[in-house]
Structure formats: structure tokens, C-alpha cells
């Protein structure tokens, strides 16, 4: 029986009928009552329920992360972290050192950020071969939109040199950098070498880290070309054992897979385009620092329209990843065409990221009933003057990126997330980033920011009747913070600490 009472707190309920209270009673895993401490203490005594005095700390509805690569986050924990490398020589030194561990498998490295390297490019396969010729080397970039392999790994995967997404030098020689379908093939090959026991360990790692950050619900972007469809059965077998809810968004193109597993959504992180860091997000104008490319759209219009239509016909939620302005326009065009073929109300079509939309497309998304799953930390950590986004896109275009305030003003439900491991799985950092965007006009107030990680996050998954606010009848999911986000200085929000995470009335983390 998950029964618990919290008293003596500052409780932000996100319920418009009672926005604030001092205490809450959880019975059988659900919110039973909210009110003053004296009343809740009395009810708890009558029902022999344990009382915890918050001593003035702040409780909010259990925090969500609307975009996590759960398996990838777990895998990153065991990879060689290249984020702090300042040059190709640093990268090669780390790879060579890692290759001396005596293991027989490939050397796995994560979070390579070429914008932080002095050369502003990643190493080539030939350069990696020079330091590790006798083991496969597999490197994932920070944005998850390309991988690097050395020659041994390239040959083991079985590429013949004609696959779409192989980057070649001017002489026609492959560089080891893999985009699009080649990237997906390499990732699938690597992930499918893993055992189910390893997959379970990675899931458990991510779940345990999430509750330390106050997260009670994750929207997990899994399977498909980015990872492996073999992950999905492991998720389903372990769901009841996780200390939080992990809602699976299987990024498969095969809708029958979703129906066979009785899942409510297909996608929604199928990649329409890539990322800013890898210059693969799709724009109408070229990249400022690479005038030979405008990025790419990876699917045809026919496929996207048919995919959305089939999802709607089967009452499934669906959506796509779209960052660049051209990709956002493209997916909204496809949604309009699909709705003309198969009208559906309250579809809550998800667009993951929605990074650089035109004003017209923001208004169109609102009119079409789209929900946005986005990451405030993207521009907070990677935007602003002199940043990688600024170098890639130029001043005017970069400044228009991720305009959270405009999304909110348009009335679009916005779910907050991290895209972990692209940015840290940390809703408190997400709150801070939403309020302190690189450009002030894109920031939102703390109330709107908190909605992104609670009530609107739940709405994005059709769970607003069970989660997102501290309301009698909803699940007993709460996050206890060290201070009041409404009272603390906005530039200090990231200093708030998670003191306790409660899922269904059970304390799953306590500092």
C-alpha cells in the first residue's frame, strides 16, 4: 500500500482550482486530499498513514522528461567520453588509451563535439587507424546524428561504399563519417551485438539516475535506426520493475509493430532531418559556415503522409523529429494532407524539437492541434553569440531558434525534455534554461516553464487526467525541491536541489 502524507510544505499543485497548499495525502498510490497541514495530519492519523514534515520545502507535481534516449543514456555511461577534447590529437590520445584495456570488443566513445575541436572537424578513419588499427572503433557524436568508425569497424559492418550517408573526401575515399541510412545501419549493427542482460543494466542505470533528478515519468525514444528494435522487448519485460514510468515511443516505420505490442504511439522521433551541430538540420538557406549545404530531409512526402494517415486510422499518436525550418514546414504540410485524407480531432501530433520554425508555421501548428516536445537546454547550452549554433546559422537566424515564449503565446502545449544524452537528463536545468534562454525574448516565466515539465508534459502523452498536477484522484507523483522556484532569483533556478522523488506514493529517491 503506497500511503504517505506530506505536511508543512510549500506545495505548488499546478491545479488552477487550488494552486497552492501546505499538505497532501496520498492513499493507495493516488492523491486523496490536498489542503492545510492540520487537516491532512488529522486525516493521516485517522488512517494510520505516515506523515513527513517538509519543513518549508517546496513540492511540485512529479517532473517529466519528454524526450530521453533511455538505452543510449545508459550506454553513454560505459563509453569513453570525448566531450572535453580540444583537438583531434586529444581525441586520438583518448581512443588509443582506451584501446589498451585488454578487452576484445570494439572501442566505444561518446559525446564527440567537433565544434569544440581546434580543427572544427572530427578525425578521419585513416587518422583513427593510425592509433588503433587492430580493434573496431565506434564513436557517437554529441547530437546522435552521425557516427565515426575506423576501417576495421567499417569493413565488419559490411559497407560496400555505395550506401546513402557515407561521407567521402574529394578523392572519393570514405572518411569513416556516417550520416542518415549509413549511420542507422552502423548503430543497428553495434547495438545488436549487445546481450539482453546488458540492455537491462543500461535501462536500470538510466531509471536510477532519473529519479535522482526528480523525474517520475520519461517519454523514451527507442528502437528504429537510431538504436535497435531488440531493445523494445527488454523495455516491456522490465516496465513494472522501474522506479518511475517509462512511456515507450518506438521509432519504427512499421505500424504493425506497434499494433502487435499494443502500444499507444508510433514514433515520434523518426528523423525528418538531422541536427545543427552536424549541419544536417534542413533549412531553405545554406549554413553560414558551410555554404554548400542546406541540410537534408530524410523521408519522402508520400511516406510521411501515408505514415501519419495509417497512424490516425489506427487511433495511434504519432509525430516526427524536425529541427530546421524546412523540415518543420515539410512535416506540417504532410500533417495537413493526412488530415484531409483522414480527419481526426485530438490527435496530439508530436513534433520533437521544433527548433527553427517560421512564425507562420508556429501559428499553423497551433491551429492543427500539434503538441511540441522540445529541449530548453539546447539553446541555453549551445546557443548565443559565438556559440556553435551561432557559427552554423549566423546571427539573425540563430536568434530565432527555439522561441519558447512564442510557442506558449500561440497556445501550443509544450512538453519539456532533455534529449539525453545530448543534454543532461535534468528537469531543474530545463526549468532554468526555459527561463534564461540565450536571448531574453525567447524565455518564458517560471509558471510556463513548470508546466512544460508537469501538466503540459502529461498532456503531450494523453496523461493529463492521471499526472501533471497535485489533484485528488491523480497519481501520487511528486518532486520535493530545496527551494521555491517561484521565489528564487531566476538566474539561481539551476541551484535548486531535488530532495525527494515520490512515485505513486512511494519514496523512490531521498537525498
Secondary structure, 3 states (H helix, E strand, C coil): CCCEEEECCEEECCCCCCCEECEEEEECCEEEEEECHHHHHHHHHHCCCCEEECCCCEEEECEEEEEECHHHHHHHCCCEECCCCCCHHHHHHHHHHHCCCCCCCCEEEEEECHHHCCCCCCCCHHHHHHHCCCCCEEEEECCCCCEEECHHHHHHHCCCCCCCCEEECCCCCEEEEECHHHHHHHHHHHHHCCCHHHHHHHHHHHHHHHHHCCEEEEEEEECHHHCCCHHHHHHHHHHHHCCCEEEEEECCCCHHHHHHCCCCEECCCCECCCCCCCCCCCCCCCECCECCCCCCCCCCHHHHHHHHHHHHHCCCECEEEECCHHHHHHHHHHHHHHHHHCCCCCCCCEEEECCCCCHHHHHHHHHHCCEEEECHHHHHHHCCCCCHHHHHHCHHHHHCCCCHHHHHHCCCCEEECCCECCCCCCHHHHHHHHHCCCCHHHCCCHHHHHHHCCHHHHHHCCCCCCCCCCCCCCECCEEEECCCCCCCCHHHHHHCCEEEEEECCEEEEEC
